[in-house]
Amino acid sequence: AVVNPLYDQNKTLANKIALINMLIAGGADMLMPITIGEDTKTAVGTVVDYAYYKFYQDKKLTRTPFHALSPPERELFNNRRKLLEYLSDRLRECVIAKEKQWDREELRRLKLLAKKKAGSVGMIQETDAACPFFKYCYQCGRSVGVNLTPCTRCFESFTCSKSCKVKSWNERHKRECLVSVKRKVRARVKAASIEKQKQGKEGKDGRIKSKKDKVKKKPKEDKLLVVSGETSTQADLPYTGNYSYN
């Protein structure tokens, strides 16, 4: 009812925002599934998707050029856009909070499953990012009826249009993306270093073992001196015939 244009009478933007905050504080879930559409054409989205759906239902306000609107209509249009932006911000905060609470082991399992389903080298690069908790436009918050495109640098956020991509990059995603890419580079370098050390250790152990096998000495045996058909345990000295052993 807060985002429905039918209830705009006697409700200012500040009152609507205050009511939204009160509902969220009372335990309202921003990600609760909501059925959008009428008759046979329906979809399931969030409160942001429902708000955008109702916003575009007013065709006179949305399809008329802004300069052709009357002053009251311009004010109404701007208030509705601000309300949509506020809902998008709150949805983003909710998703980020949910991602922090999500099981890391489940994230790892879903990430590996996505890599197996990808099947190609190009898709594997895309799945190097953390598996998202909820796929939505990082700027406007919509998840239904839009074509979501991932960020070509970090693959961790999605946008539905060029305008959302530019605005999101300038407002918040630029620093987040750079931090994410640096973290991934450090993780890959560390993993490569550990793997290299492991391979070097295995190769060194193999060389040492091979060298030990080659230089392994045979046990010493006492040399026996044969004199007149008899054996002797004395030192192996050359026999000249001038002396003999008893």
Accessible surface in RSA format (square Angstrom, percent):
REM  Atomic radii and reference values for relative SASA: ProtOr
REM  Chains: A
REM  Algorithm: Lee & Richards
REM  Probe-radius: 1.40
REM  Slices: 20
REM RES _ NUM      All-atoms   Total-Side   Main-Chain    Non-polar    All polar
REM                ABS   REL    ABS   REL    ABS   REL    ABS   REL    ABS   REL
RES ALA A   1    80.80  74.3  43.64  67.3  37.16  84.5  45.88  64.6  34.93  92.5
RES VAL A   2    16.98  11.2  15.39  13.9   1.59   3.8  15.58  13.5   1.40   3.8
RES VAL A   3    20.18  13.3   8.50   7.7  11.69  28.2   9.41   8.2  10.77  29.2
RES ASN A   4    15.51  10.7  15.11  14.6   0.40   1.0   0.20   0.5  15.31  14.8
RES PRO A   5    26.90  19.6  17.94  16.4   8.96  32.6  19.45  16.1   7.45  46.3
RES LEU A   6   134.84  75.1 120.29  86.1  14.55  36.6 122.67  86.1  12.17  32.8
RES TYR A   7   111.91  52.2 106.92  60.8   4.99  13.0  63.12  47.4  48.79  60.1
RES ASP A   8    24.93  17.5  15.42  15.3   9.51  22.5  13.98  32.9  10.95  10.9
RES GLN A   9   126.88  71.0 110.45  80.7  16.44  39.1  64.16 136.6  62.72  47.6
RES ASN A  10   153.99 106.2 111.30 107.6  42.69 102.8  40.55  97.6 113.44 109.7
RES LYS A  11    82.16  40.1  65.88  40.4  16.28  38.8  47.68  42.9  34.48  36.7
RES THR A  12    81.42  57.9  75.58  76.6   5.84  13.9  77.35 103.9   4.07   6.1
RES LEU A  13    36.65  20.4  30.75  22.0   5.90  14.8  32.08  22.5   4.56  12.3
RES ALA A  14    72.24  66.4  60.03  92.6  12.21  27.8  65.54  92.3   6.70  17.8
RES ASN A  15    85.25  58.8  78.37  75.7   6.88  16.6  19.09  45.9  66.17  64.0
RES LYS A  16    17.69   8.6  16.37  10.0   1.32   3.1   5.46   4.9  12.24  13.0
RES ILE A  17    43.35  24.7  43.35  32.3   0.00   0.0  43.35  31.2   0.00   0.0
RES ALA A  18    60.47  55.6  50.08  77.3  10.39  23.6  55.03  77.5   5.44  14.4
RES LEU A  19    55.32  30.8  51.71  37.0   3.61   9.1  54.78  38.5   0.54   1.5
RES ILE A  20     9.66   5.5   9.48   7.1   0.17   0.4   9.66   7.0   0.00   0.0
RES ASN A  21    55.09  38.0  50.56  48.9   4.53  10.9  23.71  57.1  31.38  30.3
RES MET A  22   120.65  62.5 110.98  73.5   9.66  23.0  76.20  64.8  44.45  58.9
RES LEU A  23    85.50  47.6  81.17  58.1   4.33  10.9  83.77  58.8   1.74   4.7
RES ILE A  24    40.86  23.3  31.15  23.2   9.71  23.4  31.15  22.4   9.71  26.4
RES ALA A  25    92.94  85.5  50.43  77.8  42.52  96.7  62.20  87.6  30.74  81.4
RES GLY A  26    71.74  88.5   0.00   N/A  71.74  88.5  35.52  97.5  36.21  81.1
RES GLY A  27    64.22  79.2   0.00   N/A  64.22  79.2  36.54 100.3  27.69  62.0
RES ALA A  28    52.79  48.5  30.56  47.2  22.23  50.6  41.42  58.3  11.37  30.1
RES ASP A  29    73.42  51.4  54.34  54.1  19.08  45.1  28.67  67.5  44.75  44.6
RES MET A  30    15.71   8.1  13.07   8.7   2.63   6.3   5.28   4.5  10.43  13.8
RES LEU A  31    28.40  15.8  14.67  10.5  13.72  34.5  14.67  10.3  13.72  36.9
RES MET A  32   107.42  55.6 105.77  70.0   1.65   3.9  67.89  57.7  39.53  52.4
RES PRO A  33    99.34  72.4  80.09  73.0  19.25  70.0  82.89  68.4  16.45 102.3
RES ILE A  34    41.14  23.4  37.13  27.7   4.02   9.7  41.14  29.6   0.00   0.0
RES THR A  35    90.68  64.5  71.30  72.3  19.38  46.2  42.26  56.8  48.42  73.2
RES ILE A  36    14.61   8.3  12.29   9.2   2.32   5.6  13.14   9.5   1.47   4.0
RES GLY A  37    26.99  33.3   0.00   N/A  26.99  33.3   6.42  17.6  20.57  46.1
RES GLU A  38   112.34  64.5  99.91  75.6  12.43  29.6  37.47  72.5  74.87  61.1
RES ASP A  39   139.23  97.5  98.16  97.7  41.07  97.1  36.53  86.0 102.70 102.4
RES THR A  40   132.62  94.3 102.27 103.7  30.34  72.3  86.85 116.7  45.77  69.2
RES LYS A  41   178.07  86.9 166.70 102.3  11.37  27.1 116.74 105.1  61.33  65.3
RES THR A  42    75.62  53.8  44.49  45.1  31.13  74.2  17.52  23.5  58.10  87.8
RES ALA A  43    37.42  34.4  28.69  44.3   8.72  19.8  37.34  52.6   0.07   0.2
RES VAL A  44    96.43  63.5  75.95  68.8  20.48  49.4  75.95  66.0  20.48  55.5
RES GLY A  45     6.15   7.6   0.00   N/A   6.15   7.6   5.31  14.6   0.84   1.9
RES THR A  46     4.50   3.2   4.50   4.6   0.00   0.0   4.50   6.0   0.00   0.0
RES VAL A  47    33.35  21.9  33.31  30.2   0.05   0.1  33.31  28.9   0.05   0.1
RES VAL A  48     0.00   0.0   0.00   0.0   0.00   0.0   0.00   0.0   0.00   0.0
RES ASP A  49     6.14   4.3   2.82   2.8   3.32   7.8   2.62   6.2   3.52   3.5
RES TYR A  50    48.38  22.6  48.38  27.5   0.00   0.0  28.85  21.7  19.52  24.1
RES ALA A  51     2.19   2.0   0.58   0.9   1.61   3.7   0.58   0.8   1.61   4.3
RES TYR A  52    13.24   6.2  13.10   7.5   0.14   0.4   7.05   5.3   6.20   7.6
RES TYR A  53    56.41  26.3  48.64  27.7   7.77  20.2  47.90  36.0   8.51  10.5
RES LYS A  54    39.88  19.5  39.88  24.5   0.00   0.0   5.25   4.7  34.63  36.9
RES PHE A  55     8.30   4.2   6.84   4.2   1.46   3.8   8.23   5.0   0.07   0.2
RES TYR A  56   102.49  47.8  93.94  53.4   8.54  22.2  70.37  52.9  32.11  39.6
RES GLN A  57    88.09  49.3  70.69  51.7  17.40  41.4  17.00  36.2  71.09  53.9
RES ASP A  58    44.26  31.0  35.96  35.8   8.30  19.6  15.34  36.1  28.92  28.8
RES LYS A  59   116.74  57.0 112.41  69.0   4.33  10.3  59.69  53.7  57.05  60.8
RES LYS A  60   145.40  70.9 133.83  82.1  11.56  27.5  93.81  84.4  51.59  55.0
RES LEU A  61     7.75   4.3   6.81   4.9   0.94   2.4   6.92   4.9   0.82   2.2
RES THR A  62    33.33  23.7   4.47   4.5  28.86  68.8   3.48   4.7  29.85  45.1
RES ARG A  63   179.23  75.3 147.93  75.4  31.30  74.5  58.23  79.6 120.99  73.3
RES THR A  64    44.10  31.4  33.93  34.4  10.16  24.2  22.67  30.5  21.43  32.4
RES PRO A  65    75.62  55.1  63.50  57.9  12.13  44.1  75.40  62.3   0.23   1.4
RES PHE A  66    92.16  46.1  83.73  51.9   8.42  21.9  84.54  51.3   7.62  21.8
RES HIS A  67   142.17  77.7 125.24  87.1  16.93  43.3  86.43  89.1  55.74  64.9
RES ALA A  68    63.02  57.9  27.96  43.2  35.06  79.7  36.48  51.4  26.54  70.3
RES LEU A  69     9.10   5.1   2.67   1.9   6.43  16.2   2.88   2.0   6.22  16.7
RES SER A  70    47.76  40.4  39.89  53.2   7.87  18.1  40.15  85.5   7.60  10.7
RES PRO A  71   104.77  76.4  97.15  88.6   7.62  27.7  99.76  82.4   5.01  31.2
RES PRO A  72    94.69  69.0  84.84  77.3   9.85  35.8  89.02  73.5   5.67  35.2
RES GLU A  73    44.59  25.6  43.82  33.2   0.77   1.8  19.05  36.9  25.54  20.8
RES ARG A  74    84.80  35.6  84.80  43.2   0.00   0.0  15.84  21.6  68.96  41.8
RES GLU A  75   111.32  63.9 106.96  80.9   4.37  10.4  34.87  67.4  76.45  62.4
RES LEU A  76    61.44  34.2  59.48  42.6   1.96   4.9  61.10  42.9   0.34   0.9
RES PHE A  77    44.18  22.1  44.18  27.4   0.00   0.0  44.18  26.8   0.00   0.0
RES ASN A  78    60.26  41.6  58.90  56.9   1.36   3.3  11.98  28.8  48.28  46.7
RES ASN A  79    45.43  31.3  44.49  43.0   0.94   2.3   9.22  22.2  36.21  35.0
RES ARG A  80    24.80  10.4  23.09  11.8   1.71   4.1  14.33  19.6  10.47   6.3
RES ARG A  81    79.58  33.4  79.58  40.6   0.00   0.0  15.96  21.8  63.62  38.6
RES LYS A  82   116.10  56.6 112.01  68.7   4.09   9.7  59.78  53.8  56.31  60.0
RES LEU A  83     9.30   5.2   9.30   6.7   0.00   0.0   9.30   6.5   0.00   0.0
RES LEU A  84     6.47   3.6   6.47   4.6   0.00   0.0   6.47   4.5   0.00   0.0
RES GLU A  85    77.87  44.7  75.24  56.9   2.63   6.3  29.12  56.3  48.75  39.8
RES TYR A  86    49.97  23.3  47.25  26.9   2.73   7.1  43.51  32.7   6.46   8.0
RES LEU A  87     3.20   1.8   3.20   2.3   0.00   0.0   3.20   2.2   0.00   0.0
RES SER A  88     2.46   2.1   1.72   2.3   0.73   1.7   1.48   3.1   0.98   1.4
RES ASP A  89    54.47  38.2  54.46  54.2   0.01   0.0  14.70  34.6  39.77  39.7
RES ARG A  90    54.85  23.0  53.20  27.1   1.65   3.9   8.62  11.8  46.23  28.0
RES LEU A  91     0.00   0.0   0.00   0.0   0.00   0.0   0.00   0.0   0.00   0.0
RES ARG A  92    18.09   7.6  18.09   9.2   0.00   0.0   6.88   9.4  11.21   6.8
RES GLU A  93    99.54  57.1  91.90  69.5   7.64  18.2  43.37  83.9  56.17  45.9
RES CYS A  94    26.57  20.1  19.09  21.3   7.49  17.6  13.03  33.0  13.54  14.6
RES VAL A  95     1.28   0.8   1.28   1.2   0.00   0.0   1.28   1.1   0.00   0.0
RES ILE A  96    64.08  36.5  64.04  47.7   0.04   0.1  64.04  46.1   0.04   0.1
RES ALA A  97    46.63  42.9  42.07  64.9   4.56  10.4  45.60  64.2   1.03   2.7
RES LYS A  98    78.46  38.3  76.32  46.8   2.15   5.1  26.58  23.9  51.88  55.3
RES GLU A  99    58.70  33.7  57.87  43.8   0.83   2.0  19.07  36.9  39.63  32.4
RES LYS A 100   151.84  74.1 130.42  80.0  21.42  51.0  76.51  68.9  75.32  80.2
RES GLN A 101   141.83  79.3 107.08  78.3  34.75  82.7  44.39  94.5  97.44  73.9
RES TRP A 102    69.33  27.8  60.69  29.4   8.64  20.3  45.32  24.2  24.00  38.9
RES ASP A 103    83.75  58.7  74.27  73.9   9.48  22.4  31.61  74.4  52.14  52.0
RES ARG A 104   154.62  64.9 148.59  75.7   6.03  14.4  74.38 101.7  80.24  48.6
RES GLU A 105    97.16  55.8  93.17  70.5   4.00   9.5  52.85 102.2  44.31  36.2
RES GLU A 106    54.59  31.3  53.31  40.3   1.28   3.1  14.03  27.1  40.56  33.1
RES LEU A 107    21.65  12.1  20.79  14.9   0.86   2.2  20.96  14.7   0.69   1.8
RES ARG A 108   125.90  52.9 121.60  62.0   4.29  10.2  65.41  89.4  60.48  36.7
RES ARG A 109   118.01  49.5 116.22  59.2   1.79   4.3  61.49  84.0  56.51  34.3
RES LEU A 110    44.67  24.9  41.61  29.8   3.06   7.7  41.61  29.2   3.06   8.2
RES LYS A 111    60.22  29.4  59.31  36.4   0.91   2.2  18.21  16.4  42.01  44.8
RES LEU A 112    78.27  43.6  77.67  55.6   0.61   1.5  77.72  54.6   0.55   1.5
RES LEU A 113    71.67  39.9  69.74  49.9   1.93   4.9  71.14  50.0   0.53   1.4
RES ALA A 114    37.51  34.5  30.03  46.3   7.48  17.0  34.77  49.0   2.74   7.3
RES LYS A 115    63.84  31.1  58.65  36.0   5.19  12.3  22.20  20.0  41.64  44.3
RES LYS A 116   168.81  82.4 138.51  85.0  30.29  72.1  89.55  80.6  79.26  84.4
RES LYS A 117   158.63  77.4 125.11  76.8  33.52  79.8  84.85  76.4  73.78  78.6
RES ALA A 118    23.71  21.8   0.51   0.8  23.20  52.8   6.62   9.3  17.08  45.3
RES GLY A 119    69.22  85.4   0.00   N/A  69.22  85.4  34.56  94.9  34.66  77.6
RES SER A 120    53.71  45.4  47.42  63.3   6.29  14.5  46.97 100.0   6.75   9.5
RES VAL A 121   129.55  85.2 126.37 114.4   3.18   7.7 126.37 109.8   3.17   8.6
RES GLY A 122    53.14  65.5   0.00   N/A  53.14  65.5  38.33 105.2  14.80  33.2
RES MET A 123    87.91  45.5  87.66  58.0   0.25   0.6  61.81  52.6  26.10  34.6
RES ILE A 124    73.49  41.8  73.49  54.7   0.00   0.0  73.49  52.9   0.00   0.0
RES GLN A 125   109.99  61.5 106.86  78.1   3.14   7.5  23.58  50.2  86.42  65.5
RES GLU A 126    53.00  30.4  49.64  37.6   3.35   8.0   8.37  16.2  44.62  36.4
RES THR A 127    22.55  16.0  15.55  15.8   7.00  16.7  21.86  29.4   0.69   1.0
RES ASP A 128    40.08  28.1  32.18  32.0   7.89  18.7  10.33  24.3  29.75  29.7
RES ALA A 129     5.78   5.3   2.26   3.5   3.52   8.0   2.26   3.2   3.52   9.3
RES ALA A 130    57.46  52.8  47.55  73.4   9.92  22.6  51.35  72.3   6.11  16.2
RES CYS A 131    33.69  25.5  24.06  26.8   9.64  22.6   6.42  16.3  27.27  29.4
RES PRO A 132    49.34  36.0  35.15  32.0  14.19  51.6  39.85  32.9   9.48  58.9
RES PHE A 133    62.81  31.4  41.15  25.5  21.66  56.4  41.15  24.9  21.66  62.0
RES PHE A 134    51.81  25.9  45.33  28.1   6.48  16.9  48.88  29.6   2.93   8.4
RES LYS A 135   108.01  52.7  98.74  60.6   9.27  22.1  45.85  41.3  62.16  66.2
RES TYR A 136    15.30   7.1  13.29   7.6   2.02   5.2  10.82   8.1   4.48   5.5
RES CYS A 137     0.24   0.2   0.00   0.0   0.24   0.6   0.00   0.0   0.24   0.3
RES TYR A 138    22.99  10.7  22.66  12.9   0.33   0.8  16.81  12.6   6.18   7.6
RES GLN A 139    20.97  11.7  17.96  13.1   3.01   7.2   4.92  10.5  16.05  12.2
RES CYS A 140    11.24   8.5   7.52   8.4   3.71   8.7  11.24  28.5   0.00   0.0
RES GLY A 141     1.31   1.6   0.00   N/A   1.31   1.6   1.08   3.0   0.24   0.5
RES ARG A 142    53.18  22.3  53.18  27.1   0.00   0.0   4.55   6.2  48.62  29.5
RES SER A 143    28.40  24.0   7.39   9.9  21.00  48.4   4.99  10.6  23.40  32.8
RES VAL A 144    46.52  30.6  33.34  30.2  13.18  31.8  36.32  31.6  10.20  27.7
RES GLY A 145    81.28 100.2   0.00   N/A  81.28 100.2  42.02 115.3  39.26  87.9
RES VAL A 146    42.15  27.7  11.99  10.9  30.16  72.7  21.25  18.5  20.89  56.7
RES ASN A 147   122.09  84.2 110.66 106.9  11.43  27.5  36.79  88.5  85.30  82.5
RES LEU A 148    29.96  16.7  11.86   8.5  18.10  45.5  11.86   8.3  18.10  48.7
RES THR A 149    74.05  52.7  72.19  73.2   1.85   4.4  52.63  70.7  21.42  32.4
RES PRO A 150    30.95  22.6  27.00  24.6   3.95  14.4  27.08  22.4   3.87  24.1
RES CYS A 151    15.50  11.7   9.28  10.3   6.22  14.6   9.85  24.9   5.66   6.1
RES THR A 152    93.15  66.3  74.24  75.3  18.90  45.1  59.18  79.5  33.97  51.4
RES ARG A 153   134.58  56.5 111.45  56.8  23.13  55.1  31.89  43.6 102.69  62.2
RES CYS A 154     1.51   1.1   1.46   1.6   0.05   0.1   0.05   0.1   1.46   1.6
RES PHE A 155    40.72  20.4  33.45  20.7   7.28  18.9  33.45  20.3   7.28  20.8
RES GLU A 156    57.25  32.9  36.55  27.7  20.69  49.3  13.70  26.5  43.55  35.6
RES SER A 157    13.22  11.2   9.12  12.2   4.10   9.4   9.40  20.0   3.81   5.3
RES PHE A 158    20.38  10.2  19.47  12.1   0.92   2.4  19.94  12.1   0.44   1.3
RES THR A 159    15.38  10.9  14.50  14.7   0.89   2.1   8.54  11.5   6.84  10.3
RES CYS A 160    21.64  16.4   1.78   2.0  19.86  46.7   1.54   3.9  20.10  21.7
RES SER A 161    49.96  42.2  35.09  46.8  14.87  34.3  44.25  94.2   5.72   8.0
RES LYS A 162   169.05  82.5 157.74  96.8  11.31  26.9 103.67  93.3  65.38  69.6
RES SER A 163    81.95  69.2  67.87  90.6  14.08  32.4  56.33 119.9  25.62  35.9
RES CYS A 164    14.83  11.2  13.60  15.2   1.23   2.9   1.21   3.1  13.62  14.7
RES LYS A 165   101.84  49.7 100.42  61.6   1.42   3.4  58.19  52.4  43.65  46.5
RES VAL A 166    75.20  49.5  72.55  65.7   2.65   6.4  75.20  65.3   0.00   0.0
RES LYS A 167    87.93  42.9  83.93  51.5   4.00   9.5  56.73  51.1  31.20  33.2
RES SER A 168     2.95   2.5   2.95   3.9   0.00   0.0   1.44   3.1   1.50   2.1
RES TRP A 169    58.02  23.3  57.52  27.8   0.50   1.2  41.32  22.0  16.70  27.1
RES ASN A 170   106.86  73.7  74.22  71.7  32.64  78.6  26.29  63.3  80.57  77.9
RES GLU A 171    77.86  44.7  57.34  43.4  20.52  48.9  36.56  70.7  41.30  33.7
RES ARG A 172    37.38  15.7  36.60  18.7   0.78   1.9  12.05  16.5  25.33  15.3
RES HIS A 173    15.13   8.3  15.13  10.5   0.00   0.0  14.44  14.9   0.68   0.8
RES LYS A 174   109.96  53.6 109.96  67.5   0.00   0.0  52.40  47.2  57.56  61.3
RES ARG A 175   151.90  63.8 149.07  76.0   2.84   6.8  66.51  90.9  85.40  51.8
RES GLU A 176    70.94  40.7  60.75  46.0  10.19  24.3  38.36  74.2  32.58  26.6
RES CYS A 177     0.45   0.3   0.07   0.1   0.38   0.9   0.38   1.0   0.07   0.1
RES LEU A 178    84.61  47.1  84.08  60.2   0.53   1.3  84.38  59.3   0.23   0.6
RES VAL A 179    88.41  58.2  87.34  79.1   1.07   2.6  88.33  76.7   0.08   0.2
RES SER A 180     5.31   4.5   5.26   7.0   0.05   0.1   5.26  11.2   0.05   0.1
RES VAL A 181    50.46  33.2  50.23  45.5   0.23   0.5  50.46  43.8   0.00   0.0
RES LYS A 182   125.51  61.2 122.89  75.4   2.62   6.2  69.01  62.1  56.50  60.2
RES ARG A 183   115.50  48.5 114.17  58.2   1.33   3.2  57.55  78.6  57.95  35.1
RES LYS A 184    36.40  17.8  33.51  20.6   2.90   6.9  32.83  29.5   3.57   3.8
RES VAL A 185    76.65  50.4  76.05  68.8   0.61   1.5  76.65  66.6   0.00   0.0
RES ARG A 186   150.23  63.1 143.62  73.2   6.61  15.7  74.49 101.8  75.75  45.9
RES ALA A 187    58.17  53.5  46.88  72.3  11.29  25.7  53.64  75.5   4.52  12.0
RES ARG A 188   131.79  55.3 124.81  63.6   6.98  16.6  58.80  80.4  72.99  44.2
RES VAL A 189    95.13  62.6  90.96  82.4   4.16  10.0  94.41  82.0   0.71   1.9
RES LYS A 190   140.16  68.4 135.27  83.0   4.89  11.6  82.75  74.5  57.41  61.1
RES ALA A 191    59.82  55.0  50.68  78.2   9.14  20.8  55.27  77.8   4.55  12.1
RES ALA A 192    63.23  58.1  50.62  78.1  12.61  28.7  58.38  82.2   4.85  12.8
RES SER A 193    49.48  41.8  42.65  56.9   6.83  15.7  26.59  56.6  22.89  32.1
RES ILE A 194    98.84  56.2  98.09  73.1   0.75   1.8  98.09  70.6   0.75   2.0
RES GLU A 195    86.70  49.8  86.21  65.2   0.49   1.2  34.34  66.4  52.35  42.7
RES LYS A 196   159.89  78.0 155.05  95.1   4.84  11.5  98.81  88.9  61.08  65.1
RES GLN A 197   125.22  70.0 113.25  82.8  11.97  28.5  45.99  97.9  79.23  60.1
RES LYS A 198   119.23  58.2 113.88  69.9   5.35  12.7  62.80  56.5  56.43  60.1
RES GLN A 199   106.84  59.7  98.10  71.7   8.74  20.8  30.53  65.0  76.32  57.9
RES GLY A 200    41.96  51.7   0.00   N/A  41.96  51.7  37.55 103.0   4.41   9.9
RES LYS A 201   143.80  70.2 137.32  84.3   6.48  15.4  84.82  76.3  58.99  62.8
RES GLU A 202   103.47  59.4  91.65  69.3  11.82  28.1  42.11  81.4  61.36  50.1
RES GLY A 203    31.15  38.4   0.00   N/A  31.15  38.4  29.30  80.4   1.85   4.1
RES LYS A 204   119.10  58.1 119.10  73.1   0.00   0.0  61.73  55.6  57.37  61.1
RES ASP A 205    76.01  53.2  70.36  70.0   5.65  13.4  29.85  70.3  46.16  46.0
RES GLY A 206    39.19  48.3   0.00   N/A  39.19  48.3  33.48  91.9   5.71  12.8
RES ARG A 207   162.41  68.2 153.74  78.4   8.66  20.6  77.55 106.0  84.86  51.4
RES ILE A 208    76.06  43.3  74.52  55.5   1.55   3.7  76.02  54.7   0.04   0.1
RES LYS A 209   141.07  68.8 138.60  85.0   2.47   5.9  83.97  75.6  57.10  60.8
RES SER A 210    50.97  43.1  46.02  61.4   4.96  11.4  29.22  62.2  21.76  30.5
RES LYS A 211   141.22  68.9 138.42  84.9   2.80   6.7  83.34  75.0  57.88  61.6
RES LYS A 212   135.74  66.2 130.50  80.1   5.24  12.5  77.57  69.8  58.17  62.0
RES ASP A 213    94.68  66.3  75.41  75.1  19.27  45.6  27.54  64.8  67.14  67.0
RES LYS A 214   170.90  83.4 135.48  83.1  35.42  84.3  86.69  78.0  84.21  89.7
RES VAL A 215    95.12  62.6  79.43  71.9  15.70  37.8  87.66  76.2   7.46  20.2
RES LYS A 216   167.63  81.8 141.12  86.6  26.51  63.1  90.16  81.2  77.47  82.5
RES LYS A 217   185.63  90.6 158.62  97.3  27.01  64.3 106.98  96.3  78.65  83.8
RES LYS A 218   184.44  90.0 165.98 101.8  18.45  43.9 110.59  99.5  73.85  78.7
RES PRO A 219   118.61  86.4  98.30  89.6  20.31  73.8 110.46  91.2   8.15  50.6
RES LYS A 220   207.88 101.4 171.50 105.2  36.39  86.6 121.34 109.2  86.54  92.2
RES GLU A 221   149.87  86.0 125.98  95.3  23.89  56.9  46.89  90.7 102.98  84.1
RES ASP A 222   133.21  93.3 108.84 108.3  24.37  57.6  29.01  68.3 104.20 103.9
RES LYS A 223   151.82  74.1 135.53  83.2  16.29  38.8  85.97  77.4  65.86  70.1
RES LEU A 224    99.70  55.5  72.39  51.8  27.31  68.7  72.41  50.9  27.29  73.5
RES LEU A 225    23.95  13.3  23.28  16.7   0.68   1.7  23.71  16.7   0.24   0.7
RES VAL A 226   100.01  65.8  77.80  70.4  22.22  53.5  77.80  67.6  22.22  60.3
RES VAL A 227    27.09  17.8  22.10  20.0   5.00  12.0  25.21  21.9   1.88   5.1
RES SER A 228   112.13  94.7  66.07  88.2  46.06 106.1  52.18 111.1  59.95  84.0
RES GLY A 229    73.52  90.7   0.00   N/A  73.52  90.7  34.83  95.6  38.69  86.7
RES GLU A 230   124.86  71.7 120.09  90.9   4.76  11.3  39.25  75.9  85.60  69.9
RES THR A 231    98.18  69.8  72.79  73.8  25.39  60.5  41.23  55.4  56.95  86.1
RES SER A 232    18.48  15.6  12.20  16.3   6.27  14.5  15.67  33.4   2.81   3.9
RES THR A 233   116.84  83.1  88.77  90.0  28.07  66.9  63.24  84.9  53.60  81.0
RES GLN A 234    99.41  55.6  93.92  68.6   5.49  13.1  12.53  26.7  86.88  65.9
RES ALA A 235    66.28  60.9  47.62  73.5  18.66  42.5  59.77  84.2   6.51  17.2
RES ASP A 236    86.17  60.4  57.78  57.5  28.39  67.1  14.12  33.2  72.05  71.9
RES LEU A 237    90.32  50.3  87.80  62.8   2.52   6.3  88.42  62.1   1.89   5.1
RES PRO A 238   105.17  76.7  92.15  84.0  13.03  47.3 104.01  85.9   1.16   7.2
RES TYR A 239   118.87  55.5  86.10  49.0  32.77  85.3  59.66  44.8  59.21  73.0
RES THR A 240    87.82  62.5  53.55  54.3  34.27  81.7  61.22  82.2  26.59  40.2
RES GLY A 241    47.73  58.9   0.00   N/A  47.73  58.9  17.03  46.7  30.70  68.7
RES ASN A 242   132.97  91.7  97.03  93.8  35.95  86.6  28.14  67.7 104.83 101.3
RES TYR A 243    98.62  46.0  87.85  50.0  10.77  28.0  86.19  64.8  12.43  15.3
RES SER A 244    71.96  60.8  51.72  69.0  20.24  46.6  26.34  56.1  45.62  63.9
RES TYR A 245    69.82  32.6  45.50  25.9  24.31  63.3  46.75  35.1  23.06  28.4
RES ASN A 246   193.02 133.1 112.89 109.1  80.14 193.0  71.99 173.3 121.03 117.0
END  Absolute sums over single chains surface
CHAIN  1 A    18050.1      15093.3       2956.9      10415.7       7634.4
END  Absolute sums over all chains
TOTAL         18050.1      15093.3       2956.9      10415.7       7634.4
